[in-house]
């Protein structure tokens, strides 16, 4: 994933500090603050809202208490006219100072800021609503189905108790009468039955709460079961079937997206000895004997000297916080990254391989926006089915809450994520030829969502508007592709812009663009151009801070550009599959390509946004545009539809589909570069509360032995096949370990952070931190195959997406299994690198897939290119 590049380039500027009795202070503050952030998500004392309801979802980079500003304006969120004061966990009231001066005045060890949470209003005028958030969250849980029983079950229980008492039965065993006797005399003479009903309601409420807590505890214990991970594909043992039946029983009749959320177990903390042993095993095939012996010596020293202290503090955080990785991962890998989001952090998702259901740009945009806004409504009401892994294990759904109405706000030292409530975000922001518009999505009686035909009508109004873009705003979006500090300084000058509030308060951002490249381009060339346009665009055609950028091209093709900090790829992919299915099979189009329905002549046209760009911002735009265009020109994308076979063939081979592809990628990379490299494969950890990802390292000793056997013409296929089986079993074991929280890289990442917080320098962790991922891979899962019909509609199947390379001299590869007979690869690299070429690597992947398939003797022959044992580059590791 794109996260591999972020993880490889993150910086932690803490200073070295001094050793002595204060060693533990910084680390304890970080660990304690992480736990408090977890609790504050559900036990916060107040909410701050404004006209747009923006609220910071991530900790602000607050300075040292000795230099905290007292004046409220110093705390104003850039881009807002906020004059309210936040509520940090520990307050102070020193002399007032501008925030920029405050940041400069921080001591080096405090410059990143204490990870306090401060919620600020981001609109005008601010309104402070003091409401018990714990009560709101519990009400929200019951209404959305985040508990194993809803409000209807409580009403049914109350009615059953009342009915039993009416027929002279007492299921409470006298408790209702005891409660009635102890209640105050409230109108007993006028309403003699009131006290009995009130006592029954109190008893029913207590019994209902006790039952919910019991179901919650039992469900949490059941979800700790990990035996399903070791089950062979297609078969379930008796314990696993029994476990699955119990989970369904205790989940209620109709589980929804958030049913399991509060029952998921926390991410377990592995032992340092086990993690270090797995790490050494992963780098053994990549290092010469002398380097490996030196690294092993550093590892032994680390386990004896630094590891006990670091693990003790990390264990404290694992006990105190809901997830010992995710908040630090979001904070230090994404939000503190100062590099451009263009191609390095954001990723893209395409629609279909070669077909568009309509050639009309406005019609496709109307259907897509309608489907996305309807998905948002279903998400708000919690009506969707729970996300599961392999149809067995419920997954964490926390990332869905920030899918819409979310913007990444740039900061001088770190960014922050700000979210808008659905009720206050009833519009999308549209960019067309350098012009910005506000397009309302709701209207009519009750503020209902507009029909797709009316939305098409509004988009067509934008396309037909002949007014040109003003020079000051035409390339303004290029600032979001600039380094974050530069964009933060420019945005501070735009804070009074109402247009900025509209853009950042929108549900998502829509880009209407011309089809990239020549109109008569071949389909495979058009795919590459679409992928590159979705990933990097022209440098000024995306508002990269928005969680979602919907890009609709003139020919009817479309895709997404997704900001990475708020969620990982499976979450927006889930939404995108639902949108594509609704667009093609439910909403559909008329015979002339328009959305179904009738236009509304009284519908209000979109509002043109007017920007007042100060001189200092206008001077920064050309600089940002030049850098963004350079990044866009340096990115090469290639989409490879591999149609020879797919998941169905790997099932016939009795080989895990992901292991099959990963071993083929190792073979292709060896043929392309002449050696092995550190390989990144993203694996989700959403089986745990607030889990995100873990890294699988597919380059193992077993995979290297298999690749060398494929390149040795003297070896028979039977021996190669045996080595393939061993390598596939090893890869599957690594995936199981990552899924169960026993991975390597996230644990080492957190140990490295704690070592910097103390500070306690560790040569071993520094060596781990310096690694570069030359090959970054990820599988895009098809989460809702029932929505598509590859057999009857092969052109209308989601073809996944891709991301930029993790290293300037490496490759980024994403793949998705489309039905049973196709795999689509998305390959990216840097044009400036003399060692990489996306199309060349795509050909190597195709040849490797065919060569591996030929080992099984199932009718798929070897490639016509580089055959097993054929010529390859010199092995650089030999």
WOPE-V619705 format. One record per helix or strand. SS is the DSSP state (@ for helix, = for strand). FROM is the first residue (numbers start at 1). TO is the last residue. If there is no record, write none. Layout:
SS_FROM_TO ; SS_FROM_TO
This chain:
@_3_9 ; @_23_43 ; =_47_49 ; =_55_56 ; =_62_62 ; @_65_67 ; @_72_75 ; @_99_105 ; @_108_110 ; =_114_114 ; =_127_129 ; @_133_144 ; @_151_166 ; @_175_182 ; @_194_222 ; @_227_230 ; @_238_250 ; @_261_263 ; @_272_286 ; @_289_304 ; @_307_320 ; @_326_335 ; =_347_350 ; @_361_381 ; =_388_389 ; =_393_394 ; @_398_402 ; =_406_409 ; =_416_419 ; @_422_424 ; =_427_432 ; =_435_440 ; =_442_443 ; @_445_447 ; =_448_449 ; @_452_464 ; @_471_474 ; @_476_481 ; @_484_493 ; @_498_504 ; =_509_513 ; @_523_535 ; =_546_546 ; =_548_553 ; =_558_562 ; @_569_587 ; =_589_589 ; =_595_595 ; =_607_608 ; @_615_633 ; =_635_642 ; @_647_652 ; @_657_673 ; =_679_684 ; =_693_696 ; @_701_710 ; @_717_739 ; @_745_758 ; @_763_769 ; =_775_779 ; @_785_787 ; =_801_802 ; =_811_817 ; =_823_830 ; @_838_854
